[in-house]
């Protein structure tokens, strides 16, 4: 059966859901009690032969972790995660070594792989020094169109400015394609409804210069400094010098498509991979044979294209631990973020969350 998954962290929401908060607090309480009573240790022994794969995206330069806590993590939180791996002697392997040892049955107990999607500049600025401190390898999947453009990612900047502004209304003339009253204003309570209109209008423009002009004007109307956002590189990818520097630090650069999309159409999908390989080849010290689905969206229809391109593994954003029976184009990962509490992280690494997932799966089949 085909699987489709989307990354909710790319959406926009101002809703504070009491039911969701209650569920989160209840889950944390269960995890703390389970840890204190030794169930984490039992789970670790039960699942120790399975491969853990961690997934990260960006790291906060300013306040991005408050804006998108699943997409951005504070460096101090990432340091806490790495310290937990070191303190508990959980071996961190390169992706190639982990897959080799998973296949031949020599995977060390609770072996872990660190992966990072997109290639944000904040990875180089904040996460790389921490990985070097702990001597941990990692794999970074880079989308190359945004890398080549070297611009602030428009859609993220737009969402960020709407999230950050204190203004209570906004005139949309010139920011979207409008009809009727050109002086109409939208109120703050309706901002969530117009964000994607602004994004789509910007995406429809032919040049980055035009999009940048829209972003500057939006910032002016929202009383924010778009130039400062760009200067701080909050939503930029690494530049060529930074990407070139990763290999000497033990960081593997791998594939994430060119335009951050991977359609079911084989010809379009093949073109995405080919362009991605073409751009990344000068920056990768290893063969480009590992892939990450953009936005966590995947389908089995895409697998023949991956196989034809010589891809060895493809990462989803589906939760779970990996065994030798895991399909190589549907590898599962734990999507870590600032909104993930430390005890939840530990529950995943110790295999307790995996046992809960299996139990829920068994109950659902009854």
Secondary structure by P-SEA (a helix, b strand, c coil): cbbbbbcccccccccccaaaaaaaaaaaaaaaaaaaaaaaaaaaaacccbbbbbbbcccccccccccccccbbbaaaaaaaaaaaaaaccccccaaaaaaaaaacccccbbbbbbbccccccccccaaaaaaaacccbbbbbbccccccccccaaaaaaaaaacccccccccccccccccccccccccccccccaaaaaaaaaacccaaaaaaaaaaaaaaacccaaaaaaacccccccaaaaaacccccbbbbbccccccccccaaaaaaaaaaaaaaacccccccccbbbcccccccccaaaaaaaacccbbbccccccccccccccbbbbbbccccccaaaaaaaaaaaaaaaaaaaaaaaac
